Amino acid sequence: DLVGRQLAERDREHADRVKSLEIMMKEKEKQLLNASNILRQQLSDAKREIQMLERKQSSQQQLLARKTSEAHTFLAAASRKSSEDVAAAVANAAAAQSKLATSNGSSDSPESLEQEVESLRIVLEMRSVEVD
């Protein structure tokens, strides 16, 4: 009889421990499920943010490409204009030098005009290097 009571007491203690462990397992299971749901939501949010940032980056790259193209076009036109202006100035200086040389016998004026023409040619050459 004593042994039977001891065995019954052990069975109750064992059943209580098993019940306690089952309750703890269910609580841990709930915690893990909640953590899993939170992580899924964070992953979903992160994916949406990545997509938004990729679209934003693409838009900015397109805008940058368009602005860069416009700037190149503007600079090329400005350089051509400057080169054309310098070329016209060189041609005018050469024509003026030619006129002075034919109308004036002095050697000082043609030399200074030659220097001016040479200077303008150097400027023209520098501009063409800038354009390249």
Disulfide bonds with the S-S distance in Angstrom:
none
